[in-house]
Amino acid sequence: MLSRKLVMEFCLSLLCCANLGWAQDAPREKGEFNVAGMGVYTAFRPYEDMKPSVTPIPIIKWRQGNFFIQGLKGGWVAFENDDWRADVFLSPQLTGYQADDSKAFAGMEDRHNSLAAGGRVERTIPWGEDLFLSVEVSTDVLNVYGGQEGVLALTKKFKGSFFEIVPSLGASWQSKMFVDYYYGVRDYEANASRSSYKGDAAWNPFVNLGFNMGLSKTCFLVTRFDLEFLGTNIKKSPIVNKNEACGIVTGVVVRF
């Protein structure tokens, strides 16, 4: 359990750096730099009787040549110019839980985290400054849940002299096998207060907001708020009692 928690803390810490305006994914000779620091991650998961978790986390954003770490992803940039970027990546899938994480899971089997591999294409929208449309797809490479995910997102950057605001909106798609594994209840797990449930594919709209501010020439405050509105096939699960899931990251990083 400890190793799973440490991996989750490290990977979630990368979320706030994905939109750090001073560390964009242009080649290093165009002014990109890496950052490292510490922060706090607060997670509000949709499962019944699961309390919010507050976790100290490291914050890292790095690129060397075509290799990168960005958000939850680590990978390789296959193609990049002023308008397009395409990359392949590995990313942890951290939706898993253990039966003792909530009273709602009593008598159920653990649902394990996994590792996804996928590809992403990002397009700079020509009719808006600092406006980006991205599409990505990924699949479970460890065959834990055996399903796929997709994400469509539109992101805009508003830049000031010493700060940046980065709103994003879009939707994620999760396959039937994904939803059934993480939100379903097997027949032998059902009881008088928890009916069996077989999940189906779901679309989940989301909005994200990042705010980054320079504290000095080398030190930056980074924050990010993520809000996901769960699809009907997730909300119908007997172990889910919320309509949304959200997370908040706040931290300070230093450039290098």
C-alpha positions in Angstrom: 0.0 0.0 0.0 2.9 2.4 0.8 4.5 2.0 -2.6 1.2 2.5 -4.4 0.6 5.7 -2.4 4.1 7.1 -3.1 3.7 6.5 -6.9 0.3 8.2 -6.8 1.6 11.2 -4.9 4.5 11.7 -7.3 2.4 11.3 -10.5 -0.4 13.6 -9.3 2.2 16.2 -8.4 2.9 16.7 -12.1 -0.6 18.0 -12.9 0.1 21.6 -11.9 3.2 21.8 -14.2 1.4 20.8 -17.4 0.2 24.4 -17.8 3.2 26.2 -16.4 3.6 29.1 -18.9 7.3 29.6 -18.4 8.0 25.9 -19.1 6.3 25.3 -22.4 7.1 22.3 -24.6 9.1 24.2 -27.3 12.6 23.1 -27.8 15.1 24.2 -25.2 16.8 26.6 -27.5 13.6 28.6 -27.7 13.7 29.4 -24.0 12.2 26.4 -22.3 13.4 25.5 -18.8 12.7 22.8 -16.3 11.2 23.3 -12.8 11.2 21.4 -9.5 9.5 22.2 -6.2 7.0 21.1 -3.5 3.3 21.5 -3.1 0.1 20.0 -1.7 -2.5 17.9 -3.5 -6.1 17.8 -2.3 -8.3 15.1 -3.9 -12.1 14.8 -3.7 -13.0 11.4 -5.2 -16.6 10.4 -5.9 -16.8 7.2 -4.0 -19.2 6.9 -1.1 -17.8 7.6 2.4 -14.3 8.4 1.0 -12.9 11.4 2.7 -10.8 14.1 0.9 -7.1 13.4 1.0 -4.4 16.1 1.5 -0.9 15.0 0.5 2.5 16.8 0.4 3.9 16.2 -3.1 7.0 16.9 -5.2 6.4 19.0 -8.3 8.6 18.3 -11.4 8.4 19.4 -15.0 11.2 18.3 -17.3 12.2 18.1 -21.0 15.4 17.0 -22.6 15.4 16.9 -26.4 12.3 15.0 -27.5 11.8 13.3 -24.1 9.5 14.9 -21.7 7.5 14.7 -18.4 4.3 16.7 -18.6 1.3 16.3 -16.3 0.8 12.6 -15.6 2.7 11.7 -18.8 6.2 10.8 -19.7 7.1 10.2 -23.3 8.6 11.2 -26.6 7.7 14.0 -29.0 7.4 12.4 -32.5 6.6 15.6 -34.4 6.5 19.3 -33.6 6.3 22.6 -35.4 4.7 26.0 -34.7 1.1 24.6 -35.3 1.2 20.9 -34.5 2.6 18.5 -31.9 2.3 14.7 -31.8 3.7 12.5 -29.1 3.5 9.1 -27.6 3.4 8.6 -23.8 3.1 6.3 -20.8 0.8 7.4 -18.0 -0.2 5.8 -14.7 -3.9 5.1 -14.2 -4.6 6.0 -10.6 -8.3 5.3 -10.2 -7.7 2.2 -8.1 -8.7 1.7 -4.5 -8.4 -0.7 -1.7 -11.3 -2.2 0.2 -10.3 -0.4 3.4 -10.3 3.0 1.7 -14.0 3.4 2.4 -16.8 1.6 4.3 -18.7 1.5 0.9 -16.0 -1.1 -0.3 -16.4 -3.5 2.6 -16.4 -7.0 1.3 -15.3 -6.0 -2.2 -12.0 -6.8 -3.9 -9.3 -4.2 -4.4 -9.3 -2.3 -7.7 -5.7 -1.9 -8.8 -3.9 1.0 -10.5 -2.4 0.4 -13.9 -0.2 1.8 -16.7 -1.6 3.2 -19.9 0.2 3.9 -23.2 -1.1 6.2 -25.8 -0.7 9.0 -28.3 -1.7 12.7 -28.4 -2.0 15.3 -31.1 -2.2 19.0 -30.3 -3.1 21.7 -32.7 -2.6 25.5 -32.3 -5.8 27.1 -33.3 -5.0 29.9 -35.8 -7.9 32.2 -35.0 -7.0 32.5 -31.3 -3.7 33.5 -29.7 -2.4 30.8 -27.3 -5.4 28.6 -28.0 -4.9 24.8 -28.4 -7.0 21.8 -29.2 -5.8 18.4 -28.2 -6.9 14.8 -28.7 -5.5 11.8 -27.0 -6.2 8.1 -26.7 -4.7 5.4 -24.4 -5.1 1.8 -23.5 -4.2 -0.4 -20.5 -0.9 -2.1 -21.2 -0.9 -4.2 -18.0 -4.4 -5.6 -18.7 -5.6 -4.6 -15.2 -8.9 -3.2 -16.4 -8.3 -4.0 -20.1 -10.0 -0.8 -21.4 -9.3 2.5 -23.1 -9.6 6.2 -22.5 -9.9 9.3 -24.7 -9.6 13.0 -24.0 -10.7 16.0 -26.1 -9.6 19.4 -24.7 -9.6 23.1 -25.6 -7.0 25.2 -23.7 -6.4 28.9 -23.7 -3.5 30.8 -22.1 -3.9 34.3 -20.8 -0.5 35.8 -20.1 0.3 38.8 -17.9 3.7 40.4 -17.1 4.3 38.1 -14.2 1.3 35.7 -14.1 -0.6 33.3 -16.3 -4.2 32.0 -16.2 -4.9 28.8 -18.1 -8.5 27.6 -18.4 -9.3 24.4 -20.2 -12.6 22.6 -21.0 -13.3 19.3 -22.7 -14.5 15.7 -22.1 -13.0 12.4 -21.3 -14.3 9.1 -22.6 -13.9 5.9 -20.6 -14.6 2.5 -22.1 -17.1 -0.1 -20.8 -14.3 -2.2 -19.4 -12.8 0.8 -17.6 -16.0 1.9 -16.0 -17.0 -1.7 -15.1 -13.7 -2.4 -13.4 -13.4 0.8 -11.3 -17.1 1.6 -10.7 -18.9 -1.8 -11.1 -20.0 -4.2 -8.3 -19.6 -7.9 -9.1 -22.4 -10.3 -8.3 -20.5 -11.9 -5.4 -19.7 -8.4 -4.0 -23.3 -7.4 -3.7 -25.1 -7.4 -0.3 -28.3 -6.0 1.2 -27.1 -2.4 1.0 -25.1 -2.6 -2.2 -26.6 -4.1 -5.4 -24.5 -5.5 -8.2 -23.7 -3.2 -11.0 -22.2 -3.7 -14.4 -20.8 -0.4 -15.8 -20.9 0.8 -19.3 -18.9 3.4 -21.3 -19.1 7.0 -20.1 -18.4 10.6 -21.2 -17.2 12.9 -18.5 -17.1 16.7 -19.2 -14.5 18.6 -17.4 -13.2 22.1 -16.7 -9.7 22.9 -15.4 -8.2 26.2 -14.3 -4.5 26.9 -13.8 -2.9 30.0 -12.2 0.8 30.5 -12.2 2.6 33.6 -10.8 6.2 34.6 -10.7 7.5 35.3 -7.2 11.0 36.1 -8.4 13.1 35.5 -11.5 13.6 31.8 -10.6 10.7 31.0 -8.2 7.0 30.5 -9.2 3.7 29.9 -7.5 1.7 27.2 -9.4 -1.9 26.2 -8.8 -4.4 24.1 -10.6 -8.1 23.2 -10.0 -9.7 20.3 -11.9 -13.4 19.5 -11.9 -14.8 16.5 -13.7 -18.6 16.0 -14.1 -19.2 12.2 -14.0 -21.1 10.5 -16.8 -24.5 8.8 -16.1 -23.0 5.3 -16.2 -20.6 6.2 -13.4 -23.1 8.1 -11.3 -25.5 5.1 -11.3 -22.9 2.9 -9.5 -24.0 2.0 -5.9 -20.5 2.9 -4.6 -20.6 6.4 -6.0 -22.6 9.2 -4.3 -21.2 12.3 -6.0 -21.8 13.8 -9.4 -18.3 15.1 -9.8 -14.7 14.6 -8.8 -12.1 17.3 -8.3 -8.5 18.0 -7.3 -6.5 21.0 -6.2 -2.7 21.5 -6.5 -0.8 24.4 -4.9 2.9 24.6 -4.8 6.1 26.6 -5.3 8.7 25.6 -8.0 12.2 26.8 -8.9 13.5 26.9 -12.4 16.7 25.2 -13.5 
